[in-house]
Amino acid sequence: MFDTVRKHQRILQFVLMLLIVPSFAFFGISSYSSFLDKETDLVKINGKPITAQEVDMAAKRQAERVGGNAQIAQSLQFRQAILNELLQQRILGFAVGDLRLQVGKEALVISLQNIPQIRALYKQDGSFDDARFKQLLASNGLNEEQFYASQAFDLKIGQLVNSVARTEIGSPKLSEIISTLYETERQVQAMSFDAKDYLSKVNPSQEELQAFYTANAKLFESPEYVDVEYIVLKADPKEDAKVFSEKADQFANMTYDQSDSLKPTADKLKLNVQTQKGVTRSGASGVAKDHPLANPKVVQSLFGDEAVKNKRNTEAVQTSPGVFVSARVVTFHPAQTLPYKDVAAEVKRQVSQRLAEKLAINAAADRYAALEKDPKSASGFASPVWVSRNKPANLVGSALDQIMSISPDKFPALVSVNNPGVGTTLYRVDQLRQPTGVDAKVHKAQAQQIQALAAQSEFAGFMAYWREVAGVKVINPLKPVSSGSGG
């Protein structure tokens, strides 16, 4: 469990922030209450729709806010994330209204003072520039009543989400029990049956080799690759940032609108059309890490249907700050099965490895059966080591799980773990102990992780409940933006 939390900690933090932080800070809150009835409905919450046009407008605003271009805002993945965000906000909005939550004046004032644009309106003598405040609101199409209402609404959502996220399900007693389980040590001995030790005992026949080659032709394919041309737009340090921003937009728009060639964009922006042969799905070989064709997103686009089948330019990708790239496929070379004579050595290596692995597995099974008849025997096992979930030594995955799940009543116990491509390892477990020292920092960290998991679980249940109460109905799936659409 803790391994999962450690691996996905950043993701969990992001999810919580997505829930807690209002989607459209300061001036982007009109979507909470405005509904467009003429567009295709995607989802309905309490009978009120989220439309395709709303999603497109919100995606455009969000892309602009993070410095993206029009093509990013039009991508299905980005728009789907925006739809999910809108849906989540609407469900929370429904819950806020249904619960009749209120925000005190003092909390609202503190919240407003934390907004940089508002703080900037205070004069040196401490007075507030009310005239500039009204101008700022008017320039964004808001009046004071709308603005205060939107801020109060955001505070209610924050109050609701934080109250659920802080729900204390994970008790100190539960945390202590789990920490103790993670500290518990078991004495383990290992006996390995590795395929490499049995290679000298195998000698595959020519018929076996040929049969394996025929049945596994895909293992001996040369990968598909493309010959491409590409253009790169780089910012000039001496150039004004606004000028470059306009060039970047022009670069993105032209490569998209005139997608059958890079030349118009290159001519307009005075760029060189460069070429590269033999680009695989892993990128161009022998190039630097910052090379345009070493960028995963650029390479992925080159192998999409639009690039391979329709020979269209890829979308403009920002590979690093101030660097934009667009490429196109000149020639596509499909994967091909290599002749047997060219891969004979590799065929023999793979067949031999498989045969040796079978011998190793069979030997392990025989030894396991013998040890079951004499469980106290430790003959052939390596020196014993003490392991725990906190200190697993070299144990990972199912080996650790199986060893730590054995009841002490069954000691001495045997565990057999297959390692695909390697062989089998037998483990003998015969003792259990608790460590003498307790690491308070580890206990505290585990308690926090348990609390975080409890909060996540509580919030997921909370959202599922309000989704049902709000009568969420999916009306139509979000569709890709058509090539002729302006977004």
C-alpha positions, 0 to 999 in steps of 0.5 A, spaced: 500 500 500 505 504 501 509 503 495 503 505 491 502 511 495 510 513 494 509 512 486 503 516 485 504 521 491 504 527 485 498 524 482 494 524 488 497 531 490 495 534 483 488 530 484 486 534 490 489 540 488 484 540 482 478 539 486 480 544 491 483 550 487 477 553 483 478 552 476 477 559 473 480 563 478 478 570 479 475 572 472 474 565 469 468 563 473 462 565 469 461 558 466 458 556 473 452 559 472 451 560 464 449 555 460 448 555 452 442 551 450 443 551 442 449 547 442 450 539 443 449 537 450 454 533 453 452 532 460 447 534 464 447 535 472 440 536 475 437 537 468 442 543 466 447 541 461 454 542 459 455 543 452 460 542 447 461 550 446 462 551 453 468 546 453 471 549 447 471 556 450 474 553 457 479 549 453 481 555 449 481 560 455 485 554 459 490 553 453 491 561 453 492 561 461 498 556 460 501 559 454 499 553 449 496 554 442 490 553 439 492 546 437 493 544 444 486 547 446 483 543 440 486 536 442 481 531 444 485 529 450 485 536 453 478 538 452 476 531 455 480 534 461 476 540 461 470 537 461 471 532 467 473 539 470 467 542 469 463 536 471 466 536 477 465 543 479 458 543 477 457 537 481 460 541 487 456 547 485 450 543 486 452 540 493 454 547 495 447 549 493 443 543 496 447 544 503 445 551 503 453 553 505 454 560 507 461 564 507 462 569 513 464 576 511 470 576 514 472 569 510 470 573 504 475 579 505 481 575 507 480 571 500 479 577 496 485 580 499 489 574 497 488 575 490 494 579 487 490 583 482 486 586 488 492 587 493 495 591 487 489 596 488 491 598 495 494 605 495 500 607 499 496 610 504 492 604 505 486 606 502 482 602 496 482 604 489 475 603 488 474 606 481 480 602 478 477 596 481 470 597 478 474 598 471 478 592 472 471 588 473 468 592 467 473 590 463 472 583 464 464 583 463 463 583 471 459 587 476 461 588 483 455 583 485 457 578 480 464 578 482 463 577 490 458 572 488 463 568 484 468 569 490 463 566 495 461 561 491 469 559 490 470 559 498 464 555 499 467 549 494 473 550 498 470 549 504 466 543 502 472 540 499 477 541 505 472 539 510 471 532 506 479 531 505 480 532 512 475 527 515 479 523 520 478 516 518 485 513 519 485 512 527 492 513 530 491 505 533 490 503 526 496 507 523 500 503 529 498 496 527 499 497 520 506 500 522 508 494 526 506 490 520 511 493 516 516 493 521 515 485 523 521 481 520 522 474 517 528 470 517 528 468 509 533 463 505 533 463 498 535 457 493 535 460 485 534 455 479 536 460 474 536 458 466 543 460 465 545 455 469 542 450 465 544 453 458 549 448 457 544 442 457 540 444 451 541 443 444 535 445 440 535 442 433 534 445 426 527 443 426 526 446 433 529 453 431 525 453 424 519 452 427 520 457 433 522 462 427 516 461 423 511 461 429 514 468 432 515 472 426 514 478 429 520 477 434 524 478 428 521 484 425 525 490 423 521 496 426 517 501 422 521 507 420 519 514 417 524 519 413 521 526 415 522 533 414 521 538 419 522 545 421 524 549 428 522 556 430 527 558 436 526 564 440 531 570 439 534 572 445 534 579 442 527 579 440 521 582 443 517 576 447 511 579 444 513 578 437 516 571 438 509 569 441 506 572 435 511 568 430 509 562 434 502 563 433 503 564 426 507 557 426 502 553 429 496 556 425 500 555 418 503 548 419 496 546 421 492 550 416 497 548 410 498 541 413 500 538 406 507 542 406 512 545 411 514 550 405 509 555 406 511 556 413 518 555 412 518 561 407 514 565 411 518 565 417 525 564 414 526 557 416 530 551 413 526 545 412 531 540 415 531 532 413 532 526 417 532 518 415 530 512 419 526 515 425 523 509 429 518 510 434 524 511 439 526 517 435 532 518 431 538 514 433 545 518 434 542 525 435 542 529 442 537 529 447 535 536 445 534 534 438 527 536 435 526 528 433 528 526 440 522 529 443 517 523 445 511 528 443 514 529 436 515 522 435 508 520 437 505 525 432 509 522 426 507 515 427 499 517 427 494 516 422 494 524 420 502 524 419 503 517 416 496 515 412 494 523 410 502 525 410 499 532 414 504 536 418 504 534 425 502 539 430 506 544 432 510 542 439 514 546 444 519 542 445 523 546 450 522 554 452 522 558 446 523 552 441 517 550 437 517 544 432 513 541 426 514 535 422 511 531 416 513 524 414 516 523 407 516 516 406 513 510 411 517 504 411 513 498 414 516 493 419 518 487 415 520 480 418 528 479 417 530 473 413 532 467 417 539 467 416 540 474 418 537 472 425 539 465 426 544 466 432 538 470 435 533 465 434 538 460 437 539 464 443 532 465 444 530 458 443 536 455 448 533 460 453 526 458 453 529 450 454 533 452 459 528 456 463 523 450 463 529 445 465 530 450 471 523 450 473 522 443 473 528 442 477 525 447 482 519 443 482 522 437 484 526 440 489 520 443 492 516 436 492 522 433 496 523 439 501 515 438 503 517 431 505 522 434 510 520 441 511 526 442 517 531 441 512 535 447 510 540 444 505 542 448 499 539 454 501 543 461 502 545 464 508 539 467 512 537 474 512 532 478 516 527 482 511 520 486 512 516 490 508 520 496 510 527 493 509 525 488 503 532 487 501 532 484 494 525 481 495 520 485 490 513 484 488 510 477 489 516 474 492 515 479 498 508 479 498 507 471 499 513 471 504 510 476 508 503 473 508 505 466 511 502 465 518 507 464 523 503 457 525 506 454 518 513 455 520 518 453 517 514 454 510 516 454 503 515 459 497 516 458 490 516 464 485 517 464 478 521 469 475 519 469 467 525 469 463 530 467 469 527 461 472 524 460 479 527 461 486 525 457 492 524 461 499 524 458 506 521 462 512 522 459 519 522 465 524 519 472 526 521 477 530 520 485 532 525 490 531 528 493 538 528 500 535 522 504 532 523 509 527 519 515 529 519 518 523 517 512 519 511 511 523 509 519 522 510 518 515 506 512 514 500 515 519 500 521 514 500 516 508 494 512 511 490 519 513 491 521 505 489 514 503 483 515 507 481 522 505 482 520 498 477 514 499 472 519 503 472 524 497 471 519 492 465 516 496 463 523 497 463 525 489 460 518 487 454 520 492 453 527 489 454 525 482 448 520 483 444 526 487 445 531 482 442 526 477 448 526 472 447 523 465 452 523 459 448 525 453 453 525 448 461 523 448 465 529 446 468 529 439 474 531 436 474 538 433 473 537 425 478 540 421 474 545 418 472 547 425 475 554 428 475 550 435 
